[in-house]
Amino acid sequence: MTDFLSLAPALLAGGLLGGFFFGGLWWTVRRGLASQSPALWFLGGMMLRMGITLAGFYYIGGEDWRRWLSCLIGFVPARYVVNRLTRIPAEKQKSLAPETSYAP
């Protein structure tokens, strides 16, 4: 039990880093697609997200592999949480991209 309590902050920090990374990815894609210079948005966003996330992992993990693993275990589910929170409702999604058929 004491082991879990010492790793819980790393788990929570991994979730926060994952939320930042995947939320930032969603935000970057939305801004980049509407921009006149999307390459700048995508490259800059990737560098910023990766830099902050890797620095966070390095700071949290330190020299203990268990904290690295705990941080990673918190990071991965954040992808599904952000995906769920940023999903476009089905009725709005259908109106945004009408189906076209090119088949004869």
TARANOR-V368445 format. One record per residue. PHI is phi in degrees with one decimal (* if undefined). NEAR is the number of other ideal C-beta (glycine too) atoms within 10 Angstrom. Layout:
# TARANOR-V368445
PHI/NEAR, PHI/NEAR
This chain:
# TARANOR-V368445
*/5, -64.8/6, -62.0/8, -64.3/9, -65.6/8, -77.5/13, -97.3/18, -60.3/12, -62.2/14, -67.7/23, -63.5/20, -65.0/14, -63.6/20, -63.5/27, -64.2/18, -67.6/16, -64.6/23, -65.2/23, -62.1/18, -63.6/18, -64.9/19, -76.7/21, -66.7/16, -66.1/18, -64.2/17, -60.6/13, -65.0/14, -63.9/20, -65.3/15, -63.1/12, -71.4/13, -66.3/17, -69.2/10, -95.9/9, -95.0/13, -77.6/6, -129.0/10, -66.0/14, -61.6/9, -64.0/11, -63.2/19, -67.3/17, -68.7/13, -63.8/13, -63.9/17, -64.0/13, -64.1/10, -66.3/13, -62.3/19, -65.5/12, -62.8/10, -66.4/14, -65.9/18, -65.9/12, -64.0/11, -64.1/19, -61.4/19, -63.8/11, -67.8/10, -74.1/21, -70.4/19, 56.9/11, -109.9/6, -104.9/13, -63.7/9, -69.7/12, -70.5/20, -60.2/17, -65.3/15, -63.0/23, -64.5/26, -66.2/16, -65.2/14, -79.0/23, -70.6/23, -63.5/11, -65.7/14, -61.4/19, -59.8/14, -70.2/11, -66.6/14, -65.5/19, -60.3/11, -68.6/8, -73.8/11, -102.7/14, -68.3/9, -81.9/11, -57.1/7, -60.4/7, -68.4/7, -76.5/8, -65.2/10, -66.6/11, -76.9/8, -75.8/7, -130.8/8, -67.9/6, -72.9/5, -125.9/5, -120.2/5, -103.8/4, -76.4/3, -71.4/3
